[in-house]
Amino acid sequence: MRRVGLTYRAGVLVCTLLLSAAGSGWCEPSAASDPSPYRTPLAGEPFSGSLLGERITIPERNRANNLALSIGGALFLPSAAGTDGLPIAALYWRHETERFRSRLAFSLFYNDWDAALKLDDGLELLGHLETSTNPFPQQESLADRSLKCTSAYWGFGDVWWGVGYRQPVAPFQSDNDLRLQLFYTGGYHYAGRSADTGRDVSLPPSTWVNGLRGRLRYDGIRRNILELPHTGLAAGADLEWARRSHWGDSRYGDLLFKQDLTQEFLKLSGYAMAALPLPGLSERDRLLLSVYGGYSPDNNLDRFSGFRIGGGPFPYESDDLWRVPYPGAVFNQFVVSDYIVATAEYRRELLYFLYLHLRGTLVWINRDFTRGNLLSFSEDRGEALSVGVSSGLPWDSTIYVEYSNDYGILRNGEKGNSLLLLWSKSF
C-alpha cells in the first residue's frame, strides 16, 4: 500500500513507447551534465529534472505522514478460484508524531490498523485491530478440483494488545527500524452456510479465539522515489499460538477436520528481502531477492487457521513485507500448512519516474488434499513469470501495471494469465 500508486498496464505498445523514451534522453535529471555518476532519486528527498524541455521540481516529502487512495482491479484468464475479475479499492493512512504512530489500511471487507504509544528508551505500548468480513461465500480448491459444496460465509474480527521495543536503524528513514513485539490476541471468528453449501457439509461453530503472538521486524531498505526498494536488507518472523474456546468437527462429505487436532494450533513464519546493485551495470539496474516461509510443527492447521497465499501488488512497504505474494493469485486464494515462496526480480529505471520489472517466482507448499476420510496436506510446486511497469503521474499519483503467467498451481495444473492494474493518488 505504501508504494502509493502502482498500477498495471500490460501492452506491448506501452512497453515499446517507454523503452523508446528511455533511450531518447528526453527526460533527464538536471545533474545529467555533471560528470559525477548518475544517482537514482530516493524517496522523500528533493529532486529536480527536466521533461521535454520543461523543468520538474519535486520538494522534500515527510514520509512518516501519508494519505492515499488506490483503485484498480485484476483479471484472470481462465478464471482462478472461480473468479474472472476482482475490483480493488483501498485507503491508506499513516501518521506519526513524537509520541504516537498509526497506520491504517482500509478496504471495506478487509481492514487492519496498527497503533503505538511511544514510551522512553524505545519501549512502546501497541494495539492492532484486524477484520475480515467478506460478504460473499468462499469455496476451497481441494486436491485437483474446486469443491462448490465447501462454499461458506466466514470471517473474523481480532484485537491485539501488547508491548514492544523499537530502535531506528540505518539508513534512518521513517520506516527503517528494528522492532521486537509481543501481543495477546483475542477475537471472534464466525462461519455460516451459504446456498451452495453441501448437505453433507457441517461447519465448525463460531467461536472466540485467544492466543499469543511474537513478532520480529527489521527494515534496512532505502527506497526510491516510487517507494520501490533500491538498496538494503529487510527480514521478519512471526510465532503464533491460538486456541478456539468452542470448537467441533467440521465435515465436507468424506473429508473431516477433527476437533481434537485443530482446536489449538501453532504457526511459525518468516521472510527476508534484499535489494542489490548488479555488478557491471549502472545505478539504474537493481536486483531484488526475497524468500518467504511458513511451518506448522504440530500439523494442526485447518481451513480457517492455515496460512493463506494470495495475489495483489507485490509487498514493498515496511509494514506490508510480511504478506506472502504469488503473482496472478486471487486474494488469499489457497490454504497451506507449510510453504516456501522465492522471488528474483530485475528492475530497470527507464526514467527517473518510470520503472520496468521482470520477476520470477517459485513456490513449494503443502496444500489441502484429501486422504482417506481426513483432510490432510500434500506437497505441490509452482512457478510464475511477471512483467510490469511502475510510473509516477501528474497530480501526485502513480500507476502500476503487471502481467503474470502461472504454470499451473493456481488452476489445478492448467496454465493461466492475469493482469493487475492499480492507480494511487496521494493527498
C-alpha positions as CSV (number, residue, x, y, z in Angstrom):
1,M,0.0,0.0,0.0
2,R,2.7,2.5,0.9
3,R,4.0,2.5,-2.6
4,V,1.1,4.8,-3.1
5,G,0.5,4.4,-6.7
6,L,1.4,1.4,-8.6
7,T,-0.8,0.3,-11.5
8,Y,-0.5,-2.3,-14.0
9,R,-1.0,-1.9,-17.8
10,A,0.2,-4.9,-19.9
11,G,0.7,-3.8,-23.5
12,V,3.5,-4.4,-25.9
13,L,2.8,-0.9,-27.4
14,V,3.1,0.7,-24.0
15,C,6.4,-1.0,-23.2
16,T,7.8,-0.1,-26.6
17,L,7.0,3.6,-26.1
18,L,8.6,3.5,-22.6
19,L,11.7,1.9,-23.8
20,S,11.9,4.4,-26.7
21,A,11.6,7.3,-24.3
22,A,14.3,5.8,-22.1
23,G,16.7,5.7,-24.9
24,S,15.9,9.1,-26.3
25,G,17.1,11.2,-23.4
26,W,14.1,13.5,-23.4
27,C,13.7,13.2,-19.7
28,E,16.8,13.5,-17.5
29,P,17.7,14.9,-14.1
30,S,19.3,18.3,-14.0
31,A,22.5,16.7,-12.9
32,A,22.9,14.9,-16.2
33,S,25.6,17.3,-17.3
34,D,27.5,16.7,-14.1
35,P,30.5,14.3,-14.6
36,S,29.6,12.5,-11.3
37,P,27.9,9.1,-11.6
38,Y,24.1,9.1,-12.0
39,R,22.2,8.8,-8.8
40,T,18.6,7.4,-8.6
41,P,16.2,9.8,-6.8
42,L,15.3,8.5,-3.4
43,A,12.0,8.6,-1.5
44,G,11.5,11.8,0.5
45,E,14.5,13.6,-1.0
46,P,14.1,16.8,-3.1
47,F,14.8,16.3,-6.8
48,S,14.9,18.4,-9.9
49,G,14.9,17.3,-13.5
50,S,13.6,18.1,-17.0
51,L,10.8,16.6,-19.1
52,L,10.5,17.6,-22.8
53,G,12.5,20.7,-22.0
54,E,10.3,21.7,-19.0
55,R,11.9,21.8,-15.6
56,I,10.5,19.5,-13.0
57,T,11.0,20.1,-9.3
58,I,10.0,17.6,-6.5
59,P,10.1,19.0,-3.0
60,E,11.3,17.1,0.1
61,R,8.5,14.9,1.5
62,N,7.7,13.8,5.0
63,R,7.3,10.0,4.5
64,A,6.1,9.5,8.1
65,N,2.7,11.1,7.2
66,N,0.8,9.9,4.2
67,L,-2.7,9.6,3.0
68,A,-3.5,7.8,-0.3
69,L,-6.3,6.1,-2.2
70,S,-5.7,3.1,-4.5
71,I,-8.2,1.8,-7.0
72,G,-7.9,-0.8,-9.8
73,G,-8.6,-4.4,-10.4
74,A,-7.4,-7.8,-11.6
75,L,-8.4,-10.0,-14.5
76,F,-7.9,-13.8,-14.7
77,L,-7.9,-15.9,-17.9
78,P,-9.0,-18.6,-17.5
79,S,-10.8,-17.9,-14.2
80,A,-8.9,-18.6,-10.9
81,A,-10.7,-20.0,-7.9
82,G,-13.9,-19.4,-9.8
83,T,-13.2,-15.7,-10.3
84,D,-12.9,-13.9,-13.6
85,G,-12.2,-10.5,-12.3
86,L,-11.7,-8.7,-9.0
87,P,-12.1,-4.9,-8.2
88,I,-9.6,-3.4,-5.8
89,A,-10.1,-0.3,-3.7
90,A,-8.2,0.7,-0.5
91,L,-7.5,3.7,1.6
92,Y,-4.0,4.0,3.2
93,W,-3.2,6.4,6.1
94,R,-0.1,6.7,8.1
95,H,0.6,9.3,10.8
96,E,3.5,9.7,13.2
97,T,4.3,12.2,15.9
98,E,7.0,12.3,18.6
99,R,4.8,10.2,20.9
100,F,2.4,8.3,18.6
101,R,2.4,6.2,15.5
102,S,-0.6,4.9,13.5
103,R,-1.1,3.0,10.2
104,L,-4.5,2.2,8.7
105,A,-5.2,0.1,5.6
106,F,-8.9,0.2,4.9
107,S,-10.6,-1.8,2.1
108,L,-14.1,-2.2,3.5
109,F,-14.1,-6.1,3.6
110,Y,-10.5,-6.4,4.9
111,N,-9.0,-3.8,7.2
112,D,-6.1,-3.5,9.6
113,W,-5.0,-0.7,11.9
114,D,-1.7,-0.5,13.9
115,A,-1.1,2.0,16.7
116,A,1.9,2.5,19.0
117,L,2.3,4.8,22.0
118,K,6.0,5.7,22.3
119,L,7.5,5.5,25.8
120,D,11.1,6.0,26.9
121,D,14.2,4.1,25.7
122,G,12.4,2.6,22.7
123,L,9.6,0.9,24.6
124,E,6.1,1.1,23.1
125,L,2.5,0.2,24.0
126,L,1.0,-1.5,21.0
127,G,-2.5,-2.1,19.6
128,H,-3.7,-3.8,16.5
129,L,-7.2,-4.2,15.0
130,E,-7.9,-6.6,12.1
131,T,-11.2,-7.5,10.4
132,S,-12.1,-9.8,7.5
133,T,-15.8,-9.7,6.7
134,N,-16.2,-10.8,3.1
135,P,-20.0,-10.8,2.3
136,F,-19.6,-13.3,-0.4
137,P,-19.4,-17.1,0.2
138,Q,-15.9,-18.6,-0.2
139,Q,-15.1,-22.1,-1.5
140,E,-11.9,-24.1,-1.4
141,S,-9.9,-26.0,-4.0
142,L,-9.2,-29.4,-2.6
143,A,-6.9,-31.9,-4.3
144,D,-7.2,-31.4,-8.0
145,R,-10.6,-29.8,-8.1
146,S,-12.6,-26.9,-6.8
147,L,-15.4,-28.0,-4.5
148,K,-18.6,-25.9,-4.7
149,C,-20.0,-27.8,-1.8
150,T,-17.4,-26.2,0.5
151,S,-19.0,-22.8,-0.1
152,A,-19.4,-20.9,3.2
153,Y,-19.5,-17.4,4.7
154,W,-16.7,-16.9,7.2
155,G,-14.6,-14.1,8.6
156,F,-13.2,-12.7,11.8
157,G,-12.5,-9.6,14.0
158,D,-9.3,-9.6,16.1
159,V,-7.8,-7.2,18.6
160,W,-4.2,-7.4,19.7
161,W,-2.7,-5.7,22.8
162,G,1.0,-5.8,23.5
163,V,4.3,-4.2,24.3
164,G,7.3,-3.7,22.1
165,Y,10.8,-2.3,21.6
166,R,11.7,-0.2,18.6
167,Q,15.1,1.1,17.6
168,P,15.9,3.1,14.4
169,V,18.5,1.6,12.1
170,A,20.5,2.8,9.0
171,P,19.7,4.5,6.7
172,F,17.4,6.1,9.4
173,Q,14.4,6.9,7.3
174,S,10.9,6.8,8.8
175,D,10.4,3.1,8.0
176,N,13.9,1.9,8.9
177,D,13.9,0.2,12.3
178,L,14.2,-2.9,14.4
179,R,11.0,-4.0,16.2
180,L,10.5,-6.7,18.8
181,Q,6.8,-7.2,19.8
182,L,4.7,-9.4,22.0
183,F,0.9,-9.5,21.8
184,Y,-2.1,-11.0,23.5
185,T,-4.7,-11.7,20.7
186,G,-8.4,-12.1,21.1
187,G,-11.2,-12.1,18.6
188,Y,-14.4,-13.6,17.2
189,H,-14.3,-16.0,14.3
190,Y,-17.5,-17.0,12.5
191,A,-18.6,-19.5,9.8
192,G,-22.0,-19.9,8.2
193,R,-23.7,-21.9,5.5
194,S,-24.5,-20.5,2.0
195,A,-27.0,-21.6,-0.6
196,D,-24.3,-23.8,-2.2
197,T,-23.1,-25.5,1.0
198,G,-23.4,-29.2,0.5
199,R,-26.0,-31.2,2.5
200,D,-23.2,-33.5,3.8
201,V,-21.1,-30.5,4.9
202,S,-21.0,-29.5,8.6
203,L,-19.1,-26.3,9.6
204,P,-17.4,-25.7,13.0
205,P,-19.2,-23.4,15.4
206,S,-18.5,-19.7,15.5
207,T,-16.1,-19.1,18.4
208,W,-14.0,-16.7,20.5
209,V,-10.3,-17.2,19.9
210,N,-7.5,-16.3,22.3
211,G,-3.7,-16.5,21.8
212,L,-0.2,-15.1,21.9
213,R,1.9,-13.7,19.0
214,G,5.5,-12.7,18.9
215,R,6.9,-10.6,16.0
216,L,10.3,-9.5,14.9
217,R,10.8,-6.9,12.2
218,Y,13.9,-5.4,10.7
219,D,13.9,-2.9,7.7
220,G,17.2,-1.5,6.5
221,I,15.9,-0.8,2.9
222,R,16.3,2.6,1.2
223,R,13.5,3.2,-1.3
224,N,13.4,5.1,-4.5
225,I,11.1,8.0,-5.5
226,L,8.2,5.5,-6.2
227,E,8.8,3.7,-2.8
228,L,10.3,0.7,-4.5
229,P,13.3,-1.0,-2.7
230,H,16.6,0.4,-4.0
231,T,19.2,-1.0,-1.7
232,G,19.4,-2.8,1.7
233,L,18.0,-5.7,3.6
234,A,14.8,-6.5,5.5
235,A,13.6,-9.5,7.5
236,G,10.9,-10.6,9.8
237,A,9.5,-13.5,11.8
238,D,6.1,-14.4,13.5
239,L,5.3,-17.0,16.1
240,E,1.6,-17.5,16.7
241,W,-0.3,-19.8,19.2
242,A,-4.1,-19.7,19.5
243,R,-6.9,-21.7,20.9
244,R,-10.6,-21.7,20.0
245,S,-13.0,-21.5,23.0
246,H,-15.8,-23.5,21.3
247,W,-14.9,-25.9,18.6
248,G,-16.0,-29.1,16.9
249,D,-15.5,-31.4,14.0
250,S,-16.1,-30.0,10.6
251,R,-17.0,-32.3,7.7
252,Y,-17.1,-31.9,3.9
253,G,-18.6,-35.1,2.7
254,D,-16.0,-37.8,3.4
255,L,-13.4,-35.1,4.5
256,L,-13.1,-34.5,8.2
257,F,-11.3,-31.9,10.3
258,K,-11.2,-33.4,13.8
259,Q,-11.8,-31.2,16.8
260,D,-9.0,-32.6,19.0
261,L,-6.5,-32.0,16.2
262,T,-7.4,-28.4,15.2
263,Q,-8.9,-26.6,18.2
264,E,-5.4,-25.4,19.2
265,F,-2.7,-24.5,16.7
266,L,0.9,-23.2,16.4
267,K,2.4,-21.4,13.4
268,L,5.8,-20.1,12.6
269,S,6.6,-17.9,9.6
270,G,9.3,-15.5,8.3
271,Y,10.6,-13.6,5.4
272,A,13.8,-12.0,4.1
273,M,14.3,-9.4,1.3
274,A,17.4,-7.9,-0.3
275,A,17.7,-5.0,-2.8
276,L,21.1,-5.1,-4.5
277,P,23.1,-3.5,-7.3
278,L,24.0,-5.6,-10.3
279,P,27.8,-5.9,-10.9
280,G,29.0,-4.1,-14.0
281,L,25.7,-2.3,-14.6
282,S,24.6,1.2,-13.6
283,E,22.7,2.7,-10.7
284,R,19.5,2.3,-12.8
285,D,19.7,-1.6,-12.6
286,R,18.5,-3.4,-9.4
287,L,18.2,-7.0,-8.3
288,L,15.5,-7.8,-5.7
289,L,15.6,-11.2,-4.0
290,S,13.0,-12.4,-1.4
291,V,12.1,-15.6,0.3
292,Y,9.0,-16.4,2.5
293,G,8.5,-19.5,4.6
294,G,5.9,-20.9,7.0
295,Y,5.7,-24.0,9.1
296,S,3.2,-25.7,11.5
297,P,5.2,-28.0,13.7
298,D,2.2,-29.9,15.1
299,N,0.3,-30.3,11.8
300,N,-2.8,-29.0,13.4
301,L,-4.0,-26.3,10.9
302,D,-7.3,-26.4,9.1
303,R,-9.3,-24.5,6.5
304,F,-9.8,-21.5,8.9
305,S,-6.3,-21.4,10.6
306,G,-4.0,-22.4,7.7
307,F,-1.5,-19.9,6.1
308,R,-3.1,-18.1,3.1
309,I,-1.1,-17.3,0.0
310,G,-2.7,-14.8,-2.4
311,G,-2.1,-12.2,-5.1
312,G,-2.3,-8.4,-5.3
313,P,0.6,-6.0,-5.6
314,F,4.0,-7.2,-4.5
315,P,4.7,-6.1,-0.9
316,Y,7.3,-3.3,-0.7
317,E,6.1,-1.2,2.1
318,S,7.8,-1.8,5.5
319,D,4.5,-2.8,7.3
320,D,3.3,-5.0,4.4
321,L,6.5,-7.0,3.8
322,W,5.1,-10.0,5.8
323,R,2.4,-10.6,3.2
324,V,3.1,-13.8,1.2
325,P,2.8,-12.9,-2.5
326,Y,2.2,-15.2,-5.5
327,P,1.6,-13.3,-8.9
328,G,-1.8,-14.0,-10.5
329,A,-3.5,-15.4,-7.5
330,V,-6.8,-14.3,-6.1
331,F,-6.6,-12.6,-2.7
332,N,-5.8,-15.3,0.0
333,Q,-6.5,-17.9,-2.7
334,F,-5.3,-21.1,-1.2
335,V,-4.7,-22.7,2.2
336,V,-1.3,-24.2,3.1
337,S,0.2,-25.8,6.2
338,D,3.9,-25.2,5.1
339,Y,5.3,-23.1,2.3
340,I,8.4,-21.6,0.7
341,V,8.0,-18.8,-1.8
342,A,11.1,-17.4,-3.5
343,T,11.3,-14.5,-6.0
344,A,14.0,-12.9,-8.1
345,E,13.3,-9.6,-9.8
346,Y,15.3,-7.4,-12.2
347,R,14.2,-3.8,-12.3
348,R,15.4,-1.1,-14.7
349,E,14.9,2.6,-14.2
350,L,13.9,3.8,-17.6
351,L,13.3,7.4,-16.5
352,Y,13.6,8.9,-13.1
353,F,9.8,8.3,-12.5
354,L,9.4,5.2,-14.6
355,Y,10.5,1.6,-13.8
356,L,10.2,-1.7,-15.6
357,H,10.5,-5.0,-13.7
358,L,10.8,-8.7,-14.7
359,R,10.1,-11.2,-11.9
360,G,10.3,-15.0,-11.5
361,T,8.5,-16.7,-8.6
362,L,8.9,-20.3,-7.3
363,V,6.6,-21.8,-4.7
364,W,6.7,-25.1,-2.7
365,I,3.7,-25.8,-0.5
366,N,1.9,-28.4,1.5
367,R,-1.7,-27.7,0.4
368,D,-5.0,-29.1,1.4
369,F,-5.6,-32.6,0.0
370,T,-8.0,-35.5,0.6
371,R,-6.6,-38.7,2.1
372,G,-9.0,-41.3,3.3
373,N,-11.6,-39.7,5.5
374,L,-9.3,-36.9,6.7
375,L,-8.3,-33.6,5.2
376,S,-4.5,-33.7,5.0
377,F,-1.9,-31.7,3.2
378,S,0.1,-32.7,0.1
379,E,3.2,-31.3,-1.5
380,D,2.8,-29.1,-4.5
381,R,5.1,-26.9,-6.6
382,G,4.6,-24.0,-9.0
383,E,6.2,-21.1,-10.8
384,A,5.2,-17.8,-12.4
385,L,6.7,-15.1,-14.6
386,S,5.7,-11.5,-14.4
387,V,6.5,-8.3,-16.2
388,G,5.3,-4.9,-15.0
389,V,5.6,-1.1,-15.2
390,S,5.6,1.4,-12.3
391,S,5.3,5.1,-13.1
392,G,4.7,8.4,-11.5
393,L,1.9,10.5,-12.9
394,P,0.6,14.1,-12.5
395,W,-1.5,15.1,-9.5
396,D,0.7,13.2,-7.0
397,S,-0.4,9.9,-8.4
398,T,1.2,6.7,-9.6
399,I,0.2,3.7,-11.7
400,Y,1.2,0.1,-11.6
401,V,0.5,-2.5,-14.4
402,E,1.6,-6.2,-14.2
403,Y,1.0,-9.2,-16.4
404,S,1.7,-12.6,-14.9
405,N,1.8,-16.1,-16.3
406,D,1.2,-19.0,-13.9
407,Y,2.3,-22.5,-14.9
408,G,-0.4,-24.5,-13.2
409,I,-0.5,-24.2,-9.4
410,L,-3.4,-21.7,-9.4
411,R,-5.7,-23.7,-11.7
412,N,-5.1,-27.3,-10.8
413,G,-2.4,-28.0,-13.5
414,E,-3.8,-25.6,-16.2
415,K,-1.7,-22.6,-17.3
416,G,-3.2,-19.2,-16.9
417,N,-2.7,-15.5,-17.2
418,S,-3.6,-12.5,-15.1
419,L,-3.5,-8.7,-15.4
420,L,-3.3,-6.4,-12.4
421,L,-3.9,-2.6,-12.6
422,L,-3.7,-0.1,-9.7
423,W,-3.8,3.7,-9.7
424,S,-3.0,5.5,-6.5
425,K,-3.4,9.1,-5.5
426,S,-1.8,10.7,-2.5
427,F,-3.2,13.7,-0.7
